[in-house]
Amino acid sequence: MNKKIFISSLASFFFLSQAANSEIKVGNAGVITGSAGVSSQYISKGLDSNRDKPTATLTGEFASNSDIKIILGAGIFYANPDKPVTTGSGYDYELDYNIGLRKSFDKLTFDLGYVWFTYPQAESRLNLDSASFYAKAVLAATKDTSLSIYYEQDDTDGVKPGSTANPTGRSSGYYYELGLSHNFGPATFNASYGDFKDNISFYKLGLSKEFIGLNFTADYISNDRNRQTWNSNWKDQEYIVVGASKSF
């Protein structure tokens, strides 16, 4: 297994972020929350999506004041595709956006919605854009401990790893991630396991800490590629990533 060590800033992907956001009120309609950060890598679903390069991120979400909240979210990620780059597939950023509903029952919060992953600069013939239905549940088990599950079902014929994988590589139809977060005083411990069907699985262990208005993180990530999809040129990888983000 190849090891790569990265010391960087990391902004968590907005679906699974544990950072507490401040709020901007939009009259009586609802509130807007968001975060901004930078990272040496953009690791999404266990895969490095920015060729080991620094990544800037900006995410935002509107939540209505209704009992069942209407959710409108968006995120922009400076990112380049994995090597080698297919002719016409180059891009400098990924733009994601979602629409959904959110409902809380005491200590349990549910999200249901639809999310788009787009690459505006890539040539349309490559069909890099994708979209999925998603569902998320978060349980505040105690004052200091929460459990989460996130599920995505692809709605655009799946995602294949690319031309350097096995020619018969499978498409990834769904993705799920299980998470645990526990605040033990000095910092918060975070752990998660994710599985991108017929593509890759990974686990992540980390710590986060709020300090001087920033959320600092340190994560260890290890992935395992599906050998029926990826050829021998692609190795399993490990990462150590530290970072910081700012909520607004």
N, C-alpha and C positions, 0 to 999 in steps of 0.2 A: 504494500500500500504506500503510495507516495504521500509525503508530508509537505505541506506548504504552511509557512508561518507568516501571518500578516498582522501588522500593528497599524491600526487605522481607526477612523471614526465610522460608526455604523448607525444608520437610521433604520429601525425595524419596519418591515412591511406593515401597512396600516391595518390589515385584517387581524393580525395577531399581536399588535403592540400592547404592552402592559403599562406604558407611560400614562400618567394622569395629564389630561389636557385642560388648559384654561378654556373659557368659552367667550364667544362673541355673540351677543344677542341680536337677532334679526327681528326687531319689534316683538309682536306677539306670535310670530310664525314659528320660531324655533331658535336654535343656536348653531354656530359654526365652530368647529374645533379643527386643529391641524398641527402639523409638526414639520420641521425642516432639519436636515442633517447632511453629513458627508460620509463617505465610506471608501475604503481601498478596493472593495469588491461589492458587487451586488449579487448576493446569493439568494436565488429564488427557487423554492421547492428542492433544495439540496444541490442546485447547480450554480456554478459561477457564470453569471451572465454579463460580465464586463471585463473579461480577459485580465484579471488581476489588477485592474486600473481603479483609480479613485472614482467614487460615485457620489454625485449630489442628488438629494431627493427632496421633494416637497409634496406633502399630502394634505388633503382637506376633506372635511365631511360636514354636511348639513343634516341636522336631525330636527324634525318638526316637534311641536309641543303637544301633539295629540297623544291619546292613550296608546294606540298602535302607531309608533313613530314612522314617518316616511324618511328614508335615508338616501341621500345623494352624496356620492364620494368620488374623489379623483386623486390620482397620484402621478407625478412625473419623475422618471428615473433616468439620469444620464447613464447610458449604457451602450456598449458595442457588442455585436454577436460573437459567439465562441469561434476560435480558429478551427479550420481554415474558413475564410469568408467566401461564400458562393457569390459569383458575379451578380451584382445588383442587389445584394442583400445587406449592404452596409447601412448603418443608421447610427445616430448619435444619442438617441433617447427613446425610452419606452413611455407610452402614455396609457394609463389604466383608468377606468372609471366604472362606477357601479351604481345601481339603483336597487333599493330593497325596503324591507319593513323590519321593525324591531319592536319586541314586546317583552316586558319584564314581569315576572311573577315572583315577588318576594326576593329570594336570593338567586333566581335563575333568569337569565336573559337569552332570548332567541333572536337570531337574525336569519332572514331569508331574502334572497335577491338574485340579481344577474350582474355579471362582471365582464367587461371587455378588456382584452390585452392587445394594444395596438402599437405599431411601429411605423409612424407616418412617413419616414424617409425611405423605407425599403420598397422595392418594386412590388407592385400588387400581384404580379404573376407568381411570386413565390409563396403567396398565401401564408405569411407569417402571423397575421392577425388571428386571434382566437377569442372565443367567448364561452362562458360557463354559467350554469346555475350554481348557487352556493348556499350553504346553510352553516350556521355557527351557533353553538350553545356555550354559555359560560356560567359556571356554578360558583358562587361565593361560599365555599364550604365553611369557612370561618372568617374572622376579621382579617386574618393574615394569609389565608390560603385560598386559591381559586383553581378550578379545573376547567379545561376548555376542550372542545372538539370542533374542528372545521372540516367541511366536506365540499368538494367541487366536482360537478359532473359536466364534462365537456359537451358543448352544443355545436361544435364545428368540425366534426370528423376526426377528432383527436389530434395529438401533437407527436411528430416523429423527431428523433434526435438530430438527424441531418445526414448529409451524404457520406460522411466518414464512419457512420455506424454500419452495422450489418445491413446489406441490401434489403433483407426481408424483415428489418427491424419493426417492432410492433408500435402501434399508435397508443398513446396514453389516454384512456377514456375518462379516468377519474383520479382524484387526488384527495387524501385526507391527512389531517395532522391532529395529534393529541398533545395537550399541553398541561403543565403544572407550574404554578407560581406560588412561592412562599416567602413572605417577609419575615426574616428572623432577627430583625433589629438593625444591625450595621448595614445590611444590604438585602436585596431580594434574590432568591435562588429561582432560576427558571430552567425548565427541562421540557423537551418536546421530541416527538417521533413523527416523521412524515413518510408517506408512501405514495409515489407517483406511479400509477399502475403500468407494469411492463416497461418501466423506464429506470427509476432510481428510488432508493429508500435512504433515509438518513436519520440521525439523532443529533440533538443539540443540547448542551449543558452550558449554563452561563450564570453570571451575576449582573445585577443592575443596581445603580445607586443614584439618587437625586442629590445634586450638589451644585451650589451657586446658580440655580435655575436651569441646569442642564441634566439630562438623563444619560449617565455613563454606563456602558455595557462592556462585558468581556465574555465572549462565547467560544466554546469548542464545538466544532461541527465535523461529523464523519459521515461520508456517504458510501453507498454500495450500489454500483451500476448493474443492471440486469444484463447478463451475458448473452441472452437471446436477442437483445436489442443493440447493445454496444459491442464493437469488435475489440480486439486485444490492444489496439492503439490507445484506448481510453482506459485509464486506471482509476481505481477508487481513490478518493482523496480525503485528506483531513485539513482542517483550517482552524487557526486561532485568530479571532478578530476582536479588537476592542474598539469602542466608539463613543460617540456623543450625539445627542439630538436635542432640539429645543421645541417645546410645545408652545402653541399660541392660541 
